Amino acid sequence: MSDTPIIDLQNLEKRFGKFTAVSNVSLSLRQGEFFSLLGPSGCGKTTVLRMIAGFQEPSSGQVLIDGQDMSDIPANKRPTNMVFQSYAIFPHLNVGDNVAYGLRGRGIARTEIDQRVSEALDMVELGGLQSRRATELSGGQRQRVALARALVMRPKVLLLDEPLSALDKNLREQMQFEMRHLQQSLGITFVMVTHDQYEAMTMSDRIGVMFNGELVQVDAPNVLYARPRNRAVANFIGGMNFLPADAKEDASGALDVTMPGFGRMRIDQNPNVTARSAQALVGIRPEQLEIAADRPADYDAVAKGTVRDVAFYGENIHYRVLLDGVETPIAASVPNYFHSIDFKPGDAVWLGVQSASVIDLGRDS
């Protein structure tokens, strides 16, 4: 994977009247990476994608692709192609004609078109289905046809707008791995828009998290999970318990924090945090908490409480526990080893946590 930017967004903004949909987004993408723009509906991620594709013009800022300013380059002349959320498969055409559609009228010989269509269908494991009608395809096959139709144009960058949202859960999970494998085998840059955190975490080399038109944090999935920049990012990437804390930096640069229920402990500072005060916020992932009937040993902090709710999620059991002296329940999630841990509402329990699992989120706001 080269470090040379294939896409360079410079102070990109998009305004619709008085409404700012995208605000001052700057971002460089490496050649050959799988990058996801992640955020809730209406955060501006699809608008960014459409500006890269050339379907919308920036109000200000620049889009550079492979070092070339795209300001005067129309969408059909850019080295990109886009897979839409709806797939936009033509029902009256067969698979081969759907894939070949973008090559027609470009002065390309029929033999070359046939060869490129065959290669693209082989890439997405639909070889031999050129003659099948689009109406006879499953959801996963339609998604692959949409990918092949984009790839047959040999783009430098493939843009994907919620490409798996129309599929059921099992097929969506299967296609996540298939698309990731396809991207790695082709070595071209994929840029995907999604609101699904698990989809982004599974498929991406890096993720950019957006809220209210702003790009808040760009990092590898494991960094976003372990060191989110603020409460909004932490809340969007996996489950999180938020606890207010009194915080003071010690001589070594670590934080001495006091949390309700758990008391005092020493934790590492989060390098991604930019705003701090003595009234801090810390986060603990539910799966990082130990729950036990007796006071657990070998933990940096423990808290006593009462089980309020229990939810069975198949592979995991989720508990909500009211800690002594704390009004808001805290969540703990444990693997379901055939009900080896089985508490009921009203049971007295202990929670244990290691300091490395307590995330510094900076100022409590």
C-alpha positions in Angstrom: 0.0 0.0 0.0 1.5 3.3 -1.1 1.5 6.4 1.1 0.9 8.6 -1.9 -2.6 10.2 -1.6 -5.0 8.9 -4.2 -7.7 11.3 -2.9 -7.0 14.6 -1.2 -9.9 16.7 0.2 -8.8 20.2 1.1 -11.1 22.3 3.3 -14.2 20.9 1.6 -17.5 22.6 2.3 -21.0 22.2 1.0 -23.9 24.6 1.7 -27.5 24.3 0.7 -28.8 27.9 1.3 -28.1 28.7 4.9 -27.6 25.0 5.9 -24.0 23.7 6.0 -24.1 20.0 5.1 -20.3 19.6 5.1 -18.0 21.8 7.1 -14.2 22.2 6.4 -13.4 18.6 5.7 -9.7 17.8 5.0 -8.7 14.2 4.4 -6.0 12.3 2.5 -6.6 8.7 1.4 -3.8 6.3 0.5 -3.7 4.2 -2.6 -5.1 0.8 -2.1 -6.8 1.4 1.2 -10.4 0.6 2.2 -11.7 3.7 3.9 -15.2 4.2 5.4 -17.1 7.4 6.2 -19.2 6.5 9.3 -21.9 8.5 11.0 -25.6 8.8 11.6 -28.1 9.8 8.9 -27.8 13.4 7.8 -24.2 13.9 9.0 -22.9 14.8 5.6 -21.1 11.6 4.6 -23.0 10.9 1.4 -22.5 14.5 0.4 -18.8 14.1 0.7 -18.9 10.9 -1.4 -21.0 12.7 -4.1 -18.5 15.6 -4.2 -15.7 13.1 -4.8 -17.7 11.5 -7.6 -18.6 14.8 -9.2 -22.3 14.6 -8.7 -22.3 17.7 -6.5 -20.0 20.7 -6.6 -18.3 21.9 -3.4 -19.3 25.4 -2.2 -15.6 25.8 -1.3 -12.5 23.7 -1.1 -10.9 21.2 -3.5 -11.1 17.6 -4.5 -7.9 16.2 -5.8 -7.7 12.6 -7.3 -4.2 11.2 -8.0 -2.9 14.8 -7.7 -5.3 16.3 -10.2 -7.7 19.1 -9.2 -11.2 17.9 -10.1 -12.9 21.3 -10.0 -13.6 21.4 -13.8 -13.8 17.6 -14.4 -17.3 16.2 -14.8 -18.4 13.0 -13.1 -18.1 10.9 -16.2 -14.5 12.0 -16.8 -13.2 11.2 -13.3 -11.2 8.1 -12.5 -14.0 7.0 -10.1 -17.1 4.8 -10.2 -19.9 4.5 -7.8 -22.1 1.7 -6.5 -25.4 3.1 -5.3 -27.5 2.0 -2.3 -30.3 0.8 -4.7 -27.8 -1.0 -7.1 -29.7 0.5 -10.1 -29.8 -2.8 -12.0 -31.8 -2.6 -15.2 -34.5 -5.3 -14.9 -35.0 -5.6 -18.7 -31.3 -6.4 -19.4 -29.4 -9.6 -18.7 -26.3 -9.7 -16.4 -23.8 -9.2 -19.2 -25.6 -6.2 -20.7 -26.0 -4.6 -17.3 -22.3 -4.9 -16.7 -21.4 -3.7 -20.2 -23.8 -0.7 -20.1 -21.1 1.9 -19.1 -18.8 0.7 -21.9 -21.3 1.3 -24.7 -20.8 4.3 -26.9 -17.1 4.8 -26.0 -15.6 3.4 -29.2 -14.6 0.2 -27.6 -14.5 -2.9 -29.8 -17.2 -5.5 -29.0 -14.5 -8.2 -28.4 -12.8 -6.0 -25.8 -16.2 -5.2 -24.1 -17.0 -9.0 -23.9 -13.6 -9.7 -22.4 -13.8 -6.9 -19.8 -17.3 -8.0 -18.9 -16.2 -11.6 -18.4 -13.2 -10.5 -16.3 -15.4 -8.2 -14.1 -17.9 -11.0 -13.5 -15.1 -13.4 -12.6 -13.9 -10.9 -10.1 -17.2 -11.0 -8.3 -17.6 -14.7 -8.7 -20.5 -14.5 -11.2 -18.6 -16.0 -14.2 -20.9 -17.8 -16.6 -24.0 -15.8 -15.7 -23.8 -13.2 -18.5 -27.1 -14.4 -20.0 -29.1 -14.6 -16.8 -31.9 -12.0 -16.5 -31.6 -9.5 -13.8 -35.0 -10.4 -12.4 -33.8 -13.9 -11.7 -30.9 -12.8 -9.4 -30.8 -13.0 -5.6 -30.1 -9.9 -3.5 -26.4 -10.9 -3.1 -26.1 -11.5 -6.8 -27.6 -8.1 -7.7 -25.1 -6.5 -5.4 -22.3 -8.3 -7.2 -23.6 -7.2 -10.6 -23.5 -3.6 -9.3 -19.9 -4.1 -8.2 -19.0 -5.7 -11.6 -20.6 -2.8 -13.5 -18.5 -0.4 -11.6 -15.2 -2.4 -11.8 -15.5 -3.0 -15.6 -14.8 0.7 -16.0 -11.4 0.1 -14.3 -11.6 3.0 -11.8 -8.8 4.2 -9.6 -11.3 4.7 -6.8 -14.5 2.8 -6.2 -17.2 4.7 -4.2 -19.8 2.8 -2.3 -22.9 4.4 -0.9 -24.4 2.1 1.8 -23.8 -0.9 -0.5 -25.0 -3.6 1.9 -28.0 -2.0 3.5 -30.6 -3.8 1.4 -29.4 -7.2 2.4 -30.5 -9.4 5.3 -28.2 -9.8 8.3 -26.5 -13.1 7.3 -26.0 -12.1 3.7 -24.7 -8.7 4.7 -22.1 -10.3 7.0 -21.0 -12.7 4.2 -20.7 -9.8 1.7 -18.6 -7.8 4.1 -15.8 -10.4 3.9 -16.3 -10.9 0.2 -16.0 -7.2 -0.6 -12.9 -6.8 1.6 -11.3 -9.8 -0.1 -12.2 -8.3 -3.5 -10.7 -4.9 -2.6 -7.5 -6.5 -1.3 -7.1 -8.7 -4.4 -7.6 -5.7 -6.8 -5.5 -3.3 -4.8 -7.6 -0.3 -5.7 -9.0 2.3 -3.2 -12.5 1.7 -1.9 -14.4 4.6 -0.2 -17.6 3.4 1.6 -20.3 5.4 3.3 -22.2 3.6 6.1 -24.1 4.2 9.3 -23.3 0.6 10.5 -20.4 0.7 12.9 -19.8 -3.1 12.7 -19.7 -3.0 8.9 -17.1 -0.2 9.0 -15.0 -1.9 11.7 -15.0 -5.2 9.8 -14.1 -3.9 6.4 -12.0 -0.8 6.8 -8.3 0.0 7.1 -9.3 3.4 8.4 -12.6 5.0 9.4 -13.6 8.7 9.4 -16.4 9.5 11.9 -18.7 12.4 11.0 -21.2 14.3 13.0 -23.1 17.4 11.9 -21.1 17.9 8.7 -17.7 17.7 10.5 -15.0 15.0 10.3 -14.4 14.4 14.0 -11.9 11.6 14.1 -10.0 9.5 11.5 -8.2 6.4 12.7 -7.8 2.6 12.4 -10.8 0.6 13.7 -8.9 -0.6 16.8 -7.8 3.0 17.7 -11.3 4.3 17.4 -12.5 1.6 19.7 -9.8 2.0 22.3 -9.1 5.7 22.1 -12.2 7.6 20.9 -11.7 11.4 20.9 -14.9 12.3 22.7 -18.2 11.1 24.0 -19.9 11.2 20.6 -17.4 9.0 18.9 -17.2 6.6 21.9 -21.0 6.2 21.9 -21.1 5.5 18.2 -18.3 2.9 18.1 -19.6 0.0 20.2 -21.4 0.2 23.6 -20.0 2.4 26.3 -20.7 3.2 29.9 -20.0 6.9 30.7 -19.0 7.9 34.2 -18.2 11.4 35.5 -14.9 11.5 37.4 -12.7 13.9 39.3 -9.4 13.9 37.4 -5.9 15.2 38.2 -2.7 14.7 36.2 0.1 13.2 38.3 3.9 13.8 37.9 4.2 10.9 35.4 1.5 12.3 33.1 -1.1 9.7 34.0 -4.5 10.7 35.4 -5.6 10.1 38.9 -9.4 9.7 38.7 -12.2 9.1 41.2 -15.3 7.5 39.8 -18.7 6.9 41.4 -19.0 3.4 42.7 -15.5 2.3 41.8 -13.5 4.9 43.7 -10.0 6.0 42.9 -7.6 4.6 40.3 -4.8 5.7 38.0 -5.4 5.6 34.2 -3.4 6.6 31.0 -4.2 9.8 29.3 -6.0 9.5 25.9 -3.7 11.1 23.3 -6.7 11.9 21.1 -8.5 14.0 23.7 -8.2 17.8 23.1 -10.4 19.3 25.8 -9.7 18.7 29.5 -10.8 19.9 32.9 -10.9 18.6 36.5 -14.5 17.5 35.9 -13.7 14.6 33.5 -15.6 11.9 31.7 -14.4 8.3 31.5 -15.7 5.4 29.5 -15.8 1.6 30.2 -16.9 -0.9 27.6 -19.5 -3.4 28.9 -17.4 -6.3 27.8 -14.4 -5.0 29.8 -16.3 -5.5 33.1 -16.1 -8.6 35.2 -19.4 -9.5 37.0 -19.3 -11.9 40.0 -21.2 -12.9 43.0 -18.2 -12.4 45.3 -15.7 -9.5 45.3 -13.4 -10.2 42.4 -9.6 -10.4 43.1 -6.8 -8.9 41.0 -8.8 -6.0 39.6 -7.6 -2.3 39.8 -11.1 -1.2 41.0 -14.3 -2.9 42.1 -17.8 -1.8 42.7 -20.8 -3.4 44.5 -24.3 -3.2 43.1 -27.6 -4.9 42.3 -28.8 -6.4 39.0 -31.6 -4.4 37.5 -32.1 -6.0 34.1 -31.0 -9.0 32.1 -31.0 -9.4 28.3 -30.2 -12.5 26.4 -28.4 -11.9 23.1 -27.5 -15.4 22.1 -23.7 -15.2 22.2 -23.7 -12.7 25.1 -25.7 -11.9 28.2 -26.1 -8.2 29.0 -26.7 -7.1 32.6 -27.6 -3.6 33.8 -26.3 -3.1 37.3 -27.2 -0.3 39.8 -24.1 0.5 41.7 -24.4 1.5 45.4 -24.8 5.3 45.5 -25.2 5.7 41.7 -28.5 6.6 40.0 -27.8 5.4 36.5 -27.3 1.7 35.8 -24.0 0.5 34.3 -23.9 -2.2 31.6 -21.8 -5.4 31.7 -21.7 -7.9 28.9 -20.4 -11.5 29.3 -20.0 -14.4 26.9 -22.8 -16.9 27.1 -20.9 -20.1 28.1 -24.1 -22.1 28.4 -25.3 -19.9 31.2 -22.2 -20.4 33.3 -22.9 -16.9 34.7 -26.6 -16.6 35.5 -27.8 -13.6 37.6 -31.3 -12.4 38.0 -32.8 -9.0 38.7 -32.4 -8.2 42.3 -29.2 -10.2 42.8 -26.3 -8.6 44.6 -23.2 -8.6 42.4 -19.7 -7.1 42.2 -18.1 -5.5 39.1 -14.4 -5.4 38.5 -12.4 -3.4 36.0 -8.7 -3.0 35.1 -7.3 0.5 34.7 -6.2 -0.2 31.1 -10.0 -0.7 30.3 -11.0 2.8 31.6 -10.9 5.3 28.7 -10.1 8.9 29.3 -12.6 11.0 27.4 -11.5 14.4 28.6 -13.8 17.1 29.7 -17.3 16.1 30.9 -19.6 17.9 28.5 
